[in-house]
Amino acid sequence: MLQTLMPSKRRLSHLDAKNRPRMVDVAGKRVTVRTAVAMAVVVLPPPLAKLLRGGEIRTPKGPIFQLAILAGIMGAKRTSELIPLCHPIALDDCKVEIEARLPGADGSVEVEVRCRARTAARTGVEMEALTGASVAALALYDMGKAVTHGIVIRDLRLLEKTGGKKDYRAT
């Protein structure tokens, strides 16, 4: 049935010939340095944006950007536990950066969350970077919901990847 939904002859790598889920066999691939950068945007509505001072929001739970950075790194490290067919890989490096943009006309603030992951392995780190960015964004939501539930997380995407068969850069 899945084949009829897929017009191209190219198959999803995580499905076998009978369309059953499988982990991709990477044993024959070369170990190369692989990097990935992903981002998410968190929109802080005016009640939460008003608490932003000096590039940080401090709450009884702590400075929320700093806590979200830690959550993002922890999420990236645990990606294979969250995404069923991801290979467990050792990250050589993982950085999460959070930057608030200028307030919009309505008083809301967009916060850009970026996660950069690097490893030397047989498979890439796109999922680790995406997971790191999304977990950091979710941590911002969790810590900000005491003020407002109107927080929006959007635009989670891969910005670039290097290593492996081909590099990728979003346009």
C-alpha positions in Angstrom: 0.0 0.0 0.0 2.8 2.5 0.8 4.3 1.9 -2.6 1.1 3.2 -4.3 1.4 6.4 -2.2 4.9 7.0 -3.3 5.1 8.0 -7.0 8.9 7.8 -7.3 10.8 4.5 -7.5 13.0 5.6 -4.6 12.1 3.8 -1.4 12.1 5.1 2.2 15.3 3.9 3.7 13.6 2.8 6.9 11.3 0.4 5.2 12.3 -3.0 3.9 11.1 -4.6 0.6 7.9 -5.6 2.3 7.3 -2.1 3.7 8.2 -3.1 7.3 10.1 -0.7 9.5 13.8 -1.4 9.8 16.9 0.2 11.1 19.2 1.2 8.2 22.4 -0.9 8.1 25.3 1.5 8.2 28.1 -1.1 8.7 29.4 -0.6 5.2 29.6 3.2 5.4 32.9 5.1 6.1 33.3 6.9 9.4 33.4 10.6 8.5 33.0 13.8 10.5 29.3 14.8 10.2 27.6 18.0 11.4 24.1 19.4 11.4 22.4 22.6 12.4 18.7 22.8 13.1 16.5 25.7 14.4 13.1 26.4 15.8 11.4 29.7 16.5 9.6 30.3 19.8 7.1 33.2 19.8 6.8 34.7 23.3 3.6 36.7 23.6 3.7 40.2 25.3 3.1 39.0 28.9 6.2 36.8 28.7 8.2 39.1 26.4 7.9 41.9 28.9 10.0 39.8 31.3 12.9 39.7 28.9 15.8 41.7 30.3 19.4 41.7 29.0 18.8 38.8 26.7 17.3 36.5 29.4 14.1 35.8 31.4 14.5 34.9 35.0 11.8 33.0 36.7 11.5 31.1 40.0 12.6 28.0 38.0 15.8 29.8 37.0 17.0 31.7 33.9 14.9 30.1 31.2 17.2 30.4 28.3 20.1 28.8 30.2 17.9 26.0 31.3 16.5 25.5 27.8 20.1 25.3 26.5 20.8 22.4 28.9 17.5 20.7 28.0 18.4 20.9 24.2 21.8 19.4 24.8 20.3 16.6 26.9 17.6 16.0 24.2 20.2 15.8 21.4 22.2 13.2 23.4 19.1 11.0 23.9 17.7 11.2 20.4 17.9 7.4 19.7 15.8 6.8 22.8 13.0 9.1 21.4 13.1 8.3 17.7 12.6 4.5 17.2 14.9 3.9 14.2 17.7 6.4 15.0 21.1 4.9 15.6 22.6 5.6 19.0 25.6 7.8 18.2 28.2 9.5 20.4 28.1 13.2 19.9 31.6 14.8 19.8 30.0 18.3 20.3 26.6 19.8 20.7 25.9 23.5 21.1 22.5 25.2 21.6 22.2 28.9 21.2 19.2 31.0 22.0 18.7 34.6 20.7 15.8 36.9 21.2 14.9 39.2 18.3 13.6 42.7 18.6 9.9 42.9 19.8 7.3 42.9 17.1 4.6 45.5 16.7 2.3 43.5 18.9 4.9 43.3 21.7 5.7 39.6 21.1 9.3 38.5 20.8 10.6 35.8 18.5 13.3 33.6 20.0 15.5 31.7 17.6 16.8 28.4 19.0 19.7 26.8 17.1 21.3 23.4 17.8 24.6 22.4 16.2 25.7 18.7 16.5 28.9 17.0 15.4 30.2 13.5 15.4 32.6 11.2 13.6 30.4 8.2 12.7 28.8 6.2 9.9 25.5 8.1 10.1 24.5 11.7 10.3 23.4 13.9 13.2 20.4 15.6 11.6 18.0 14.0 14.0 20.2 15.0 17.0 20.3 18.6 15.9 16.5 18.7 15.2 15.8 17.0 18.6 18.1 19.4 20.4 16.3 22.4 18.9 12.9 21.1 19.6 13.6 20.0 23.2 15.1 23.4 23.9 12.0 25.1 22.4 9.7 22.8 24.5 11.7 23.7 27.6 11.0 27.4 26.9 7.3 26.6 26.6 7.4 24.6 29.8 9.0 27.4 31.8 7.0 30.2 30.2 3.6 28.6 30.6 3.2 29.9 34.2 2.9 33.3 32.6 1.0 32.5 29.4 -0.1 29.4 27.4 0.0 31.6 24.2 3.6 30.6 23.4 4.0 29.3 19.8 6.7 27.0 18.6 7.2 27.1 14.8 9.6 26.6 11.9 11.5 23.6 13.2 13.8 22.7 10.4 17.2 21.5 9.3 19.4 24.4 8.2 22.5 22.4 7.1 24.3 19.1 7.2 27.8 18.1 6.2 29.5 14.7 5.8 28.1 11.5 4.4 27.0 11.2 0.8 26.0 14.8 0.2 25.9 18.1 2.0 22.7 20.1 2.5 22.1 23.8 3.1 18.6 25.2 3.3 17.9 28.0 0.9 
